[in-house]
Amino acid sequence: MTTALPEWFYPGPPGGWTADMLDHLPADAPRHVELIDGALIMMPPQTAFHMLVINLLIDKEHGIRPPSDLMVAREMTVTLGLRQRPEPDVMLVKKAALTSLLTTSFKPEDVHLVVEVVSPESVERDRTTKPSKYSDAGIKYLWRVEQEDERPVVYTFELEPAVRAYVPTGIHRGRLRTHIGFDVDVDLDLSTFIRG
Protein backbone atom coordinates (compact mmCIF):
# COMPACT_ATOMS: atom_id res chain seq x y z
CA MET A 1 0.00 0.00 0.00
CA THR A 2 1.42 3.35 -1.03
CA THR A 3 0.60 6.60 0.70
CA ALA A 4 0.54 9.70 -1.48
CA LEU A 5 2.87 12.48 -0.47
CA PRO A 6 1.32 15.91 0.10
CA GLU A 7 1.67 18.43 -2.72
CA TRP A 8 4.09 20.64 -0.79
CA PHE A 9 6.52 17.74 -0.35
CA TYR A 10 7.09 16.65 -3.93
CA PRO A 11 9.09 17.50 -5.94
CA GLY A 12 10.31 20.08 -3.42
CA PRO A 13 11.73 23.51 -4.10
CA PRO A 14 14.24 24.03 -6.93
CA GLY A 15 17.75 23.44 -5.60
CA GLY A 16 16.47 21.47 -2.61
CA TRP A 17 15.23 22.40 0.81
CA THR A 18 17.14 24.86 3.01
CA ALA A 19 17.48 25.03 6.78
CA ASP A 20 15.24 28.09 7.16
CA MET A 21 12.40 26.36 5.27
CA LEU A 22 11.89 23.85 8.10
CA ASP A 23 10.33 26.60 10.22
CA HIS A 24 7.73 27.23 7.52
CA LEU A 25 6.49 23.73 6.69
CA PRO A 26 2.69 23.48 6.54
CA ALA A 27 0.63 22.39 9.52
CA ASP A 28 0.13 18.90 8.06
CA ALA A 29 3.90 18.24 8.00
CA PRO A 30 5.20 15.52 10.32
CA ARG A 31 6.24 16.75 13.76
CA HIS A 32 9.84 15.62 13.42
CA VAL A 33 11.62 16.39 10.17
CA GLU A 34 15.34 16.83 9.70
CA LEU A 35 17.28 18.16 6.74
CA ILE A 36 20.28 16.22 5.41
CA ASP A 37 21.97 17.37 2.20
CA GLY A 38 18.90 19.39 1.21
CA ALA A 39 16.54 16.41 1.56
CA LEU A 40 13.78 16.17 4.14
CA ILE A 41 14.02 13.10 6.34
CA MET A 42 10.74 12.11 8.01
CA MET A 43 11.09 10.40 11.36
CA PRO A 44 9.16 7.12 11.64
CA PRO A 45 7.34 6.24 14.87
CA GLN A 46 9.92 5.66 17.59
CA THR A 47 10.46 2.33 19.33
CA ALA A 48 10.08 1.84 23.08
CA PHE A 49 13.88 1.42 23.30
CA HIS A 50 14.39 4.81 21.65
CA MET A 51 11.89 6.50 23.98
CA LEU A 52 13.33 4.91 27.14
CA VAL A 53 16.94 5.83 26.31
CA ILE A 54 15.96 9.46 25.70
CA ASN A 55 13.91 9.52 28.91
CA LEU A 56 16.92 8.18 30.83
CA LEU A 57 19.40 10.67 29.39
CA ILE A 58 17.22 13.73 29.99
CA ASP A 59 16.11 12.68 33.48
CA LYS A 60 17.31 15.19 36.10
CA GLU A 61 18.02 12.51 38.71
CA HIS A 62 19.32 9.57 36.66
CA GLY A 63 20.52 11.12 33.40
CA ILE A 64 23.04 13.71 32.24
CA ARG A 65 23.57 16.34 34.93
CA PRO A 66 25.32 19.23 33.18
CA PRO A 67 26.93 22.23 34.85
CA SER A 68 24.82 25.36 35.29
CA ASP A 69 25.86 26.96 31.98
CA LEU A 70 24.53 24.02 29.92
CA MET A 71 21.06 22.57 29.46
CA VAL A 72 19.71 19.30 28.08
CA ALA A 73 17.58 19.65 24.94
CA ARG A 74 15.61 17.00 23.10
CA GLU A 75 13.94 16.93 19.71
CA MET A 76 15.50 20.20 18.60
CA THR A 77 17.56 20.75 15.47
CA VAL A 78 21.05 22.13 15.00
CA THR A 79 21.63 24.23 11.90
CA LEU A 80 24.96 23.13 10.42
CA GLY A 81 24.68 24.90 7.08
CA LEU A 82 22.35 26.01 4.32
CA ARG A 83 21.13 22.45 3.57
CA GLN A 84 21.98 20.73 6.87
CA ARG A 85 19.66 20.80 9.87
CA PRO A 86 19.68 17.42 11.61
CA GLU A 87 17.68 16.66 14.75
CA PRO A 88 19.78 14.79 17.32
CA ASP A 89 17.78 12.85 19.88
CA VAL A 90 19.46 14.71 22.76
CA MET A 91 21.85 17.67 22.90
CA LEU A 92 23.67 19.62 25.55
CA VAL A 93 23.56 23.29 24.62
CA LYS A 94 24.67 26.54 26.18
CA LYS A 95 21.83 28.06 28.21
CA ALA A 96 22.78 31.45 26.79
CA ALA A 97 21.84 30.17 23.31
CA LEU A 98 18.19 29.92 24.32
CA THR A 99 17.37 33.55 23.59
CA SER A 100 13.65 33.01 22.97
CA LEU A 101 11.01 30.42 23.73
CA LEU A 102 10.35 30.44 19.96
CA THR A 103 13.83 29.00 19.27
CA THR A 104 13.61 25.98 16.94
CA SER A 105 17.29 25.33 16.19
CA PHE A 106 20.72 25.88 17.71
CA LYS A 107 24.04 26.89 16.14
CA PRO A 108 26.84 24.29 16.27
CA GLU A 109 29.07 26.58 18.35
CA ASP A 110 26.40 26.48 21.08
CA VAL A 111 26.20 22.66 21.11
CA HIS A 112 28.46 20.79 23.54
CA LEU A 113 27.20 17.23 22.92
CA VAL A 114 24.97 15.47 20.40
CA VAL A 115 23.40 12.08 21.10
CA GLU A 116 21.93 9.81 18.44
CA VAL A 117 19.83 6.81 19.48
CA VAL A 118 20.03 4.41 16.55
CA SER A 119 16.82 3.02 15.05
CA PRO A 120 16.69 0.27 12.41
CA GLU A 121 16.00 2.84 9.67
CA SER A 122 18.65 5.34 10.85
CA VAL A 123 21.73 3.09 11.18
CA GLU A 124 23.62 4.54 8.21
CA ARG A 125 22.74 8.16 9.03
CA ASP A 126 23.59 7.78 12.73
CA ARG A 127 26.84 5.83 12.23
CA THR A 128 28.26 7.67 9.22
CA THR A 129 26.41 10.64 7.74
CA LYS A 130 25.51 12.67 10.81
CA PRO A 131 28.79 12.16 12.74
CA SER A 132 30.71 13.48 9.73
CA LYS A 133 28.51 16.56 9.58
CA TYR A 134 28.71 17.16 13.34
CA SER A 135 32.51 16.89 13.34
CA ASP A 136 32.82 19.18 10.30
CA ALA A 137 30.75 21.73 12.26
CA GLY A 138 33.09 21.46 15.26
CA ILE A 139 30.73 19.90 17.81
CA LYS A 140 33.09 18.54 20.45
CA TYR A 141 31.29 15.42 21.76
CA LEU A 142 29.12 12.73 20.18
CA TRP A 143 27.42 9.70 21.72
CA ARG A 144 25.76 6.98 19.67
CA VAL A 145 23.40 4.62 21.51
CA GLU A 146 22.56 1.24 20.03
CA GLN A 147 20.50 -1.69 21.23
CA GLU A 148 22.41 -4.87 22.08
CA ASP A 149 20.60 -7.84 23.62
CA GLU A 150 17.70 -5.62 24.70
CA ARG A 151 20.10 -3.22 26.48
CA PRO A 152 21.72 0.06 25.50
CA VAL A 153 25.37 0.25 24.56
CA VAL A 154 26.81 3.76 24.29
CA TYR A 155 29.69 4.59 21.94
CA THR A 156 31.38 7.85 22.97
CA PHE A 157 33.49 10.10 20.76
CA GLU A 158 35.48 13.33 21.08
CA LEU A 159 36.48 15.71 18.31
CA GLU A 160 40.18 15.65 17.43
CA PRO A 161 40.57 19.28 16.37
CA ALA A 162 43.61 18.90 14.11
CA VAL A 163 41.69 16.70 11.67
CA ARG A 164 38.11 17.70 12.64
CA ALA A 165 37.13 14.06 13.07
CA TYR A 166 35.76 12.08 15.99
CA VAL A 167 37.94 9.59 17.82
CA PRO A 168 36.38 6.90 20.01
CA THR A 169 36.69 7.40 23.76
CA GLY A 170 34.80 4.35 24.96
CA ILE A 171 32.14 1.67 24.63
CA HIS A 172 29.83 1.58 27.63
CA ARG A 173 27.56 -1.27 28.71
CA GLY A 174 25.64 -1.24 31.97
CA ARG A 175 27.02 2.13 33.07
CA LEU A 176 28.14 5.22 31.16
CA ARG A 177 31.15 6.82 32.84
CA THR A 178 32.95 9.43 30.81
CA HIS A 179 34.26 12.99 30.90
CA ILE A 180 32.92 15.66 28.53
CA GLY A 181 34.30 18.75 30.26
CA PHE A 182 32.51 17.44 33.37
CA ASP A 183 32.08 13.94 34.74
CA VAL A 184 29.14 11.84 33.55
CA ASP A 185 27.95 8.75 35.40
CA VAL A 186 24.69 7.20 34.14
CA ASP A 187 23.31 3.78 35.05
CA LEU A 188 22.08 2.40 31.72
CA ASP A 189 19.36 0.21 33.27
CA LEU A 190 16.17 1.20 31.46
CA SER A 191 13.83 -0.64 33.84
CA THR A 192 13.61 2.46 36.06
CA PHE A 193 11.71 4.18 33.25
CA ILE A 194 9.19 1.41 32.65
CA ARG A 195 6.29 2.34 34.90
CA GLY A 196 4.01 -0.49 36.00
C-alpha positions as CSV (number, residue, x, y, z in Angstrom):
1,M,0.0,0.0,0.0
2,T,1.4,3.4,-1.0
3,T,0.6,6.6,0.7
4,A,0.5,9.7,-1.5
5,L,2.9,12.5,-0.5
6,P,1.3,15.9,0.1
7,E,1.7,18.4,-2.7
8,W,4.1,20.6,-0.8
9,F,6.5,17.7,-0.3
10,Y,7.1,16.6,-3.9
11,P,9.1,17.5,-5.9
12,G,10.3,20.1,-3.4
13,P,11.7,23.5,-4.1
14,P,14.2,24.0,-6.9
15,G,17.7,23.4,-5.6
16,G,16.5,21.5,-2.6
17,W,15.2,22.4,0.8
18,T,17.1,24.9,3.0
19,A,17.5,25.0,6.8
20,D,15.2,28.1,7.2
21,M,12.4,26.4,5.3
22,L,11.9,23.9,8.1
23,D,10.3,26.6,10.2
24,H,7.7,27.2,7.5
25,L,6.5,23.7,6.7
26,P,2.7,23.5,6.5
27,A,0.6,22.4,9.5
28,D,0.1,18.9,8.1
29,A,3.9,18.2,8.0
30,P,5.2,15.5,10.3
31,R,6.2,16.7,13.8
32,H,9.8,15.6,13.4
33,V,11.6,16.4,10.2
34,E,15.3,16.8,9.7
35,L,17.3,18.2,6.7
36,I,20.3,16.2,5.4
37,D,22.0,17.4,2.2
38,G,18.9,19.4,1.2
39,A,16.5,16.4,1.6
40,L,13.8,16.2,4.1
41,I,14.0,13.1,6.3
42,M,10.7,12.1,8.0
43,M,11.1,10.4,11.4
44,P,9.2,7.1,11.6
45,P,7.3,6.2,14.9
46,Q,9.9,5.7,17.6
47,T,10.5,2.3,19.3
48,A,10.1,1.8,23.1
49,F,13.9,1.4,23.3
50,H,14.4,4.8,21.6
51,M,11.9,6.5,24.0
52,L,13.3,4.9,27.1
53,V,16.9,5.8,26.3
54,I,16.0,9.5,25.7
55,N,13.9,9.5,28.9
56,L,16.9,8.2,30.8
57,L,19.4,10.7,29.4
58,I,17.2,13.7,30.0
59,D,16.1,12.7,33.5
60,K,17.3,15.2,36.1
61,E,18.0,12.5,38.7
62,H,19.3,9.6,36.7
63,G,20.5,11.1,33.4
64,I,23.0,13.7,32.2
65,R,23.6,16.3,34.9
66,P,25.3,19.2,33.2
67,P,26.9,22.2,34.9
68,S,24.8,25.4,35.3
69,D,25.9,27.0,32.0
70,L,24.5,24.0,29.9
71,M,21.1,22.6,29.5
72,V,19.7,19.3,28.1
73,A,17.6,19.6,24.9
74,R,15.6,17.0,23.1
75,E,13.9,16.9,19.7
76,M,15.5,20.2,18.6
77,T,17.6,20.8,15.5
78,V,21.0,22.1,15.0
79,T,21.6,24.2,11.9
80,L,25.0,23.1,10.4
81,G,24.7,24.9,7.1
82,L,22.4,26.0,4.3
83,R,21.1,22.5,3.6
84,Q,22.0,20.7,6.9
85,R,19.7,20.8,9.9
86,P,19.7,17.4,11.6
87,E,17.7,16.7,14.7
88,P,19.8,14.8,17.3
89,D,17.8,12.9,19.9
90,V,19.5,14.7,22.8
91,M,21.8,17.7,22.9
92,L,23.7,19.6,25.5
93,V,23.6,23.3,24.6
94,K,24.7,26.5,26.2
95,K,21.8,28.1,28.2
96,A,22.8,31.5,26.8
97,A,21.8,30.2,23.3
98,L,18.2,29.9,24.3
99,T,17.4,33.6,23.6
100,S,13.7,33.0,23.0
101,L,11.0,30.4,23.7
102,L,10.3,30.4,20.0
103,T,13.8,29.0,19.3
104,T,13.6,26.0,16.9
105,S,17.3,25.3,16.2
106,F,20.7,25.9,17.7
107,K,24.0,26.9,16.1
108,P,26.8,24.3,16.3
109,E,29.1,26.6,18.3
110,D,26.4,26.5,21.1
111,V,26.2,22.7,21.1
112,H,28.5,20.8,23.5
113,L,27.2,17.2,22.9
114,V,25.0,15.5,20.4
115,V,23.4,12.1,21.1
116,E,21.9,9.8,18.4
117,V,19.8,6.8,19.5
118,V,20.0,4.4,16.6
119,S,16.8,3.0,15.0
120,P,16.7,0.3,12.4
121,E,16.0,2.8,9.7
122,S,18.6,5.3,10.9
123,V,21.7,3.1,11.2
124,E,23.6,4.5,8.2
125,R,22.7,8.2,9.0
126,D,23.6,7.8,12.7
127,R,26.8,5.8,12.2
128,T,28.3,7.7,9.2
129,T,26.4,10.6,7.7
130,K,25.5,12.7,10.8
131,P,28.8,12.2,12.7
132,S,30.7,13.5,9.7
133,K,28.5,16.6,9.6
134,Y,28.7,17.2,13.3
135,S,32.5,16.9,13.3
136,D,32.8,19.2,10.3
137,A,30.8,21.7,12.3
138,G,33.1,21.5,15.3
139,I,30.7,19.9,17.8
140,K,33.1,18.5,20.5
141,Y,31.3,15.4,21.8
142,L,29.1,12.7,20.2
143,W,27.4,9.7,21.7
144,R,25.8,7.0,19.7
145,V,23.4,4.6,21.5
146,E,22.6,1.2,20.0
147,Q,20.5,-1.7,21.2
148,E,22.4,-4.9,22.1
149,D,20.6,-7.8,23.6
150,E,17.7,-5.6,24.7
151,R,20.1,-3.2,26.5
152,P,21.7,0.1,25.5
153,V,25.4,0.3,24.6
154,V,26.8,3.8,24.3
155,Y,29.7,4.6,21.9
156,T,31.4,7.8,23.0
157,F,33.5,10.1,20.8
158,E,35.5,13.3,21.1
159,L,36.5,15.7,18.3
160,E,40.2,15.7,17.4
161,P,40.6,19.3,16.4
162,A,43.6,18.9,14.1
163,V,41.7,16.7,11.7
164,R,38.1,17.7,12.6
165,A,37.1,14.1,13.1
166,Y,35.8,12.1,16.0
167,V,37.9,9.6,17.8
168,P,36.4,6.9,20.0
169,T,36.7,7.4,23.8
170,G,34.8,4.4,25.0
171,I,32.1,1.7,24.6
172,H,29.8,1.6,27.6
173,R,27.6,-1.3,28.7
174,G,25.6,-1.2,32.0
175,R,27.0,2.1,33.1
176,L,28.1,5.2,31.2
177,R,31.1,6.8,32.8
178,T,33.0,9.4,30.8
179,H,34.3,13.0,30.9
180,I,32.9,15.7,28.5
181,G,34.3,18.7,30.3
182,F,32.5,17.4,33.4
183,D,32.1,13.9,34.7
184,V,29.1,11.8,33.5
185,D,28.0,8.7,35.4
186,V,24.7,7.2,34.1
187,D,23.3,3.8,35.1
188,L,22.1,2.4,31.7
189,D,19.4,0.2,33.3
190,L,16.2,1.2,31.5
191,S,13.8,-0.6,33.8
192,T,13.6,2.5,36.1
193,F,11.7,4.2,33.3
194,I,9.2,1.4,32.7
195,R,6.3,2.3,34.9
196,G,4.0,-0.5,36.0
